[in-house]
Amino acid sequence: MGKMEERSWIELYDLDEKDVNHIKNMISELILSKGNLIEVYGENKYVDEFEEKIRKKFGRKYSLAFTSGTSSINALFFALKEIFGKGKVIFSSLNWVSCITPCLHYGFIPVFLDIDDNFCINLDQLKEYLANNDDVIAIYLSYIFGYGDRIEKIKKIASEYCVKVIEDISQVIGLKYDDKYYGQFGDYVVSSLSLGKNLTSGEGGFLMTNDEDVYEYASLYTAFNKKPKSAIRKTNIKYLFYRTGLVNRTRMSPFHAVIALVLLDKLDEIVRKRSKIYKKALNEIEEDLEVVRAYKDLASGYRVVIYIKNEDLLNKKSKFVEFLNSNMEIEFDIPRTSLLIPYLPTFRLSKYIYGVECEFLNLENFEKITPRIFVIVGWPFYDKILDGIDLKNILEIYKSEQFDKYCRNYLANFEASLRKKANEDGIDKIVVGAVVEYKGKVLLLKRVESEFYGGIHELPSGNVEEGETLFDTLIREVKEETNLEVEKIKGYIDYFDYLSRKGKKKRQFNFVVEAKGTIKLSEEHSDYVLLDVVKYYRNYHLLNVTESVRGILNKYFTFDYKLL
């Protein structure tokens, strides 16, 4: 985030001189005091204080502070593994990676459900799934982008089917539903405290619950000896393990606790201010764009989600977001990781990595909505958005002559930058290659044995002829080698260099394209293969491809490419 360099996090969290001095005094006490207050293993005066204050604020019996939000989630699933052994956990398809990987790590099966138009979990699908599956142990609510969910209805459904509710309040911490905080409804609560959240410790996280068994097991995840010893009942069998702990040493450091303590006192004030961003966007964004409405308009301002209604603008989405970032003082983003959860290799290949296979239900609404959205990044631009930025400018920029010109020249300018770099690197000949998306899979061609690099599988590719653009060649080569028509040039992946048969330095620029038609191979190729990520993974070492092509495919299947 290059735009945030001009301001410190102290300014961005509205800390005054009194707050800063309080932090300085506590840190000085840690450094100068006798004993081992600066160690995780030590007395942890400020960590204990933070745990006490956070649990009281949310009306919980127990809390544990961790080095990260991910550690708190791991500790929870470690505890649930000890208690339940196995089972399924329901997630929204719109999610975050580290909410789900701990579930897999401890052997639970993630089940991905669709979303509704408010980004809430699909309640009809939820009820139907629970009615037909008695091995679900929990529903995990991530409140992604800082949008609240239908917690009262979810709690009622969960109670009916004796299923636990996990609230991950990382992106809604401090936000209230019917005068109760999110985090006061679920059986278990986890949160990240990373920079940008309404409550931060710089880096950190916490777990809260009223369940003593979960608390005791999770304490064995924090450290060894002192914390588990104080947390676990002396009459409990888990007490046998307090000296060693059972997994990691992941308790929050006292330095991070100091920051969290000061900001915890300011949390309600911070949320009141940041939540105004969502309401400002509702009032100022209209016509071809609309704000995705949060349930009951409960949104923390962490991100404001914009839905594109206009088809022309949809086709220019990535260019539009780039242009906005160059022409406005705030930041916009296409949050690809959150929008790609159901497609990422980690979850599609979980059977081979974790020995647990994810379940994906019908994600029709997810697939309809997510390609059309981008977000206003609340952090770290709260003040700018509230005090001076007119969000109506977003639509005015789309309609401007400057943006129209930017789009007209976009591919030409992008090609010029690629050619310039190739010229500087002494490249003799430019080649283009295509990762062709065809009927939901990727097309690889097998070269005839008598050809240069005979027998290998390769991407459709060819030399750029004089007078051709890279994109002219891309379309022509796909047609000549496969008989397919390129419908869309989606993105640019990367390049690789190699030597021709005559020793010339060649550079192959590789793009992602969508194509349709009937495959008919040229004389250069004898066969083809269609791959999805599962087939690619299972045949990774059997595919006869160069390391360069393998690198391009790896980047493609992890969505590591620039959208065009």
N, C-alpha and C positions, 0 to 999 in steps of 0.2 A: 504494500500500500504506500506508494510514493507520496501521496498527498497528505499523509499524517505526520510527516517528519517535522513540520514547523511547530508542533505542539506536543508537550509532554503529557504522559498519562495522568499526572497530577492535575493539570488543567482540564483534561477531558473528563475527569470524575469530580470536578468542582471542589477540589480540596482547598481549604483556606489555610492561612498561616498556622492557625491553631492545630488543624489536622496534621499538617506536615511536621510541626514540632512534636506532636504526640508520637508520631511514627519514629522520629529521630530519637526521642527519649527512650522508647521501648527497645529500639535496636541497640542503643548505647548500653542499656541495662544488660542485654543479652551478651554483648561483647565484653563488657567490663566486669561482670559478676563472677564470683568464684563458683566453682563447680562446672557442670557440663550442660548448661542451659541451651547451648547452641546445637547440641546433638539431638537427633531424633530419638536416640536411646535414652536421653536424659529426662529431667523432670518435665520439660515441655510445658512450662507455665502458661505461655500464650496459646499454645495449641489446645491445652485443656480448657482455657477460658473461651476460645472460639467454639469448641465443641459444645460447651455449656450454653453459650449465648444463642447459637444457631438452633439447637434443639428446643430451647424455650420459646424462641420466636415462632417456630412452626408447631409448637405444642406436642413435641415428641418426647418419648422416654429416653431414647438412646441416639447418640450420633458419634461418628468417627470421621476424622479429617485425614485426607490422603494427599499424596504428591500430585495427583491429577484426577480429572473426572474419570478417565479410563480405568485407573486403579480402583476407584470406588465401585465401578460397574463389575470389574473382575472380582473384587471382594464379595460383592453381593451374589454373583453367580457361583462363586466358590462355596458360599454358605448354602445356597439353594441346592447345590449338588449334594452336599452332605445331608440335607434334610429330605429332599424329594428323590434323589438318585437320578431320575431321568424324566423326560416329558417334553412338551412343546411350549414354545413361547410365541405369542402373537405380536407382530410388529406391523406398523404402517409401512407401505411401500415407499413413502416419502420419509427418509430417515437419514441417519448419520452412521458412518462405518463403525466407529468404536462403540456404538450402542449394541451392535450385533455380534461382532467378533468374539467378545467374552462369552456370549451365549453358546457359540459354536465350540469355543475352547473347552468348555466344561461339559460338552456332550449333549446339550439341549438342541432341539430342532426348531429353527426359526420358521415361522409361517407368515408370509407376507400377504397382507390384505390391501384392498383398494382404498382410495380416498374419496371423500365427497368434494363438493365445490368449495367448501370452507377449509380444505386441507385437513379435515378431521377423518379419523378412521371410519370406514364404511360400517355402519351399525347393523344393517340388514345382513351383510356378509358375516359380520362378527357373530350375530345370534345363530345364524344357520350353521356356521362352523362349530360353535360350541355345542349345539344341539346334536351334532353328529360325531363329535370327537371328545372322548372322556379323558384324554391324556394331556390336556392343556393345563399347565400349572400357573401361567401368568399372562397378563396383557401388559406390554411395554409401551408406554406413551412418551414420545420424544418431544412433543410440542415444537416441531421443527419450524425454523424461521421466527420463533417467538410468537407463534399463533396458538391460542388456547384451544382446547378440545372439549368435547361434550362429556365432561368428567362425571356429572351426576348420572347420566344415562349409562355410561360405561360401568360405573360402580354398581349400579342396579343389576345390570346384565352379569357382571362378574360374580356378584353375590348369589344370583340365581343358580349359577353353575359351579359355585365353590372354587372360583379362580382368583388368584391374587392379582393386584394391580401394582405395577411399578411405574412411578412417576420420575421421569428424567427432566428436571426443571432448569437445566443449564441455560436455556434460551428464554425462559419466562420467569426466572427467579424474581420474586417481589411482586409479581402480577397477581391480582386477586380475582376470584370468581365468587360472586354472592357473598362478599365480605370475608371470604376465607382465601388464604394463599393457595395457589397451586403448590403442591407439596404437603398439603394437609388432608388430602383425600386418599392417597394410595396406601397400600400396606408397607411398601418400601419406597424410599426416595433417594435418588442419586443426583449429583450435579457436578458440573465442571466449574472451576473458578478461574479459567484462563482469561487473559486480557481481552477486553471487549464485552464480556458478560456484564450484566447489571451489577453483580457482585463479583469482585476479582481479588485474588491474592497474588496476581502475576502469573502464577501457575499453581494449580491445586484442585481439590475436589472434596466432596464429603458424601457420606451415607447416613440416612436417618431411618429409624423404624421404631415401632413399639414392640417388636418381636424379639424377645430376649435371646432365643436360640440363634437367630440371624446375627444379632449384635455380637454374641460370643464367638461364633465361627468367624465372622468378619474381622474381629480383633486379632485373630491368629494370622490374618493376612497383613496387618499393619506393621508388625515388628516382632521382636522376641522379648521375653522376660517381662519388663515392667508393665507395659500397656496390657498385654493379655492377662497378666497376673491380676491386675486391678479390675479388669472387665469381666472375667469368668468366675462364676460361682464355684466356691471351693468344693462343693458337693457334686459338681458336674464332671463327667469323664473327660471333657475337653480340657480341664485344668491340668491334666497330665502333660500337655504339650506347651504350656505357657513359656517354659524356659527357651524353647527353640523356635516357637512359631511353627507354621506348617508350610508357608509358601514364600512370601517375600518380605522385604523391609520397605514399606511404602507409606509410612506415616508422614504427614505434612511436616515441613521444617518450621521451626519457630519464626524464622524471618518472614516467610510467607503468611504465617498466622497473624503477625503484627499488622500487615496491610489489610487482611480480611477483617480484622476486628474493627479497624477505623471505618472502613467502608460499610460494614454491616450496620453501623449506627446511621448511615446516610442512605440506606437502601430504598426506603419508601420515597424519599425525596428524588432520588435518581430515577426511579420507575415512573413517577408522576410526570417528570420532564420528558423522558424518552418516549413514553406512550403517546405523547402529543404528535409525534412524527407520523404515525399511522393515520391519525384523524386529519392531520394537515393534508396528507396524500389523498385521502378520500374526497376532500373538498376541492382539490386543485387538479386532479388527473381525470380526464374524461375523453369522450369521443372514441377514437380508435384504440385507446388504451383504457383499462380500468384496474383499480386496485382489487386484488383478491380479498374478499371480506373475511375477516376472522370471525369465528363463532362468537355471537353476541358482541362483536367488535372488541374482543379481548385480544390485544396484541401489545407486545412489549416494546416495539420499535426496533428490535434487534435487526430485523430485515423487514422491508415492505415489499410485498410481492406484486408485480405488475403483470397483468394478463393482456396479451396482444390480440385484439379482435380483427384488425385489418390484415388481409392476406398478403398484400404487398409488403407491409412492414414485417410480417412474419418471415418472409423470404429474405429479408435484409437484417434479421435480428442481430447476428453477431457483428455486422458492420455498424449497426445502430448503437450497440452498447460501446463499441470501441470509440465511435464518434462522440457519444455523450461524455465518455471519460476524458476526451481531449478538449471538450468545450464547456464543461461545468465543473464547479469547484468541489463537487461531491463525487462519490464513487458508485458505479453500477457494476453488476456482476451477473454472469450466467452460472449459477452454482451447480456445476456439472456433477460433482460427486454425489450430492444429495439427490439429484434428479436421476442418477444412473444406478442407484442401489440394486434394483432387480436384475441389472445386466452385467454387473461387475464380476470378473472372474472369481474373486474370493467366494462369492455366494453361489454362482453357477457351478463352481468346481468344488464346493465344500465337501462333497462325498469323498473326493480323492485327497483333500488336504486334511480334513478333520475327522473323516469317517462318519460324517453326519450330513444328510442331504436336505437342503432347504426346500420348503414347499412354497410354491407361488400360485395364488388363486387368480381368478380373472381380474386383471388390472386395467380394465377398459377406461375408466375415468382418469386414472394416473397417466395412461398413454395418450389420452386426449388433451389433458391440461398441460402437462409438464413441458412439451416442446414449445409452448406459447408463452412461457414466463421468463422474466428476468427480475432482478431485485435491486432496490435501492439499499445500499449498505448503510445501516444506521451508525454503527461504530466505524470510524471515530468522528463522524460528521454531524452529531446531534445539534450542536450550537449553530452551525452554518445552515442546516436545513430549517431550523425553527426561527432563526433570527434574520434571514436575508434571502435565502434561495426560493425563488418562485418555481414551484414544480410544474406549473403550466408551460414553462419553457421546454419541457421534455417533448411535448407534442409539437410545439412551434419549431423545434430543431428538426423534427422528422419532416415537416412541411417545407423546410427552408431550401433555397437554391444551393446553399453550401453543402448540405447533406446529399442532395441529388447529384451534384458534381462529384462528391467524394465516392459515391457508389459507382458512378459511371467510370471513374478512373481507378477503382480499387484494384481490380485484377491486374491491370497494366502496371500500376505502381508496385504491386507485390512482385510481379514477375521481374520488374526492373531491379528490385533489391536482390533477388536471387541471382540474376545474371551478373550483377555487379560483383557480388561475393565470389562467384565462380571465376570471373575474369581475374580478380585479385589473387586467387589461389592457383592460377596458371592452368585452368582446365581447358583441354583441347576441344571437347565435344560434349554437348548437353543432351541428356536422355530424360524422358519422363516415364514414370511407372504408375500403374493404377491398382490400388486395392479396390476391386470391383465388388460392390454389394449387389448380389443377385438372388432374389427370392429368399432374403433373410440370411444368406450365407456369403462367404468370401470365395472368389474364384481364383484358383491357381492353375497354371498351364504347364504341361510337361513337354520339354523340348525333345525333338526327335534325336535319336542317338548320333546321327551324322553331323548335327549342328555343333557350333561352338558352345561349350558347356552342355553337351548332349546328355539327356537323361534327367536333368535336374528339373524341379518344379520352380516356376518363376511367376512374377507378376506380369500381366500384359504390359509391354513397354516398347519403346522405340526411339530412334534418333529424332531430334528436332531439326527439321529441314530449314534451309534459308528462307526467310520471309514468313515463317510460321511462328505463332505464339506458342507458349508451353501448352496452353489450353486447347488450341487447334490440334496440336499433335496428340494430346491426350485423347480427345474424341476420335480422331482418325485411327490411332493405333488400337484402341478398344474395338472399334468397328472392324478393322482389317484382321485382327487376330482372333476375335470371338464372335463376330457378326452381331454383337449387341449394340444398342443405341444408348449413349450416355444421356440420362435425364437430368442429372444434377451433379455438379462438382461440389462436394460437401466440405472438404477440408484438405489441409496440407500436413503431411506427417513429418517428413525429414528427407535428407538426401544421403546417399552414400557414393563413394568414389571407387573406381576400379580401372584396370588397364584393358584396353581392347586387344584383339589378336595381334595388331600391329604395334602394340606398345603405347598407344595414345591414352592420355589421362581423360577419363570420362566421368561425368557426374550425373547421377540419376536422381531427379527430384520426384518424390512419391506423393501421390494425392489419393484421396478417398472419393470415389464416384458411385452414384447409383445408376444402374443400367437395367434395361428391359429387352425382351426379344427372345429369340431361340439361338442357343449356342451352336456355332458351326466353326470349327477350328481351321486355321490357315495351315499351309504346308509345313510351317516351322514347328508345329506342335502335333503330338500324337495322341494326347489324352488330357483330361482335366480332372480336378478334384474340387468339390465344394465343401467348405469348412465352416462350422460354427466353433465357438470357443471350447466346447467339450471335446469335439473331434480333434481340434487342433492340439489340445493338451494331451489327450490320450495317444496321439501319434507324433508327439513333438520330436522324438529322437528317430522316428522312422521316416519322416518327411525328408526328401532329398532336396534341400534348399540351401542356398549359401547363408553364411552367418549374417550377411548384410540384409538379406530378405527376411531372415528370422527376426532381426532387430526391428524391421518395419512392421512385421506382423505382431510382435509383442506390443509395440506402441499402439497399434490399431486396436487390439483387443482390450487394452487398458484405457482406451479413449484419450490417449496422450497425443493429441494432434490439434492443430489450429483450425477452428471453424472458418469457413470462407463464405 
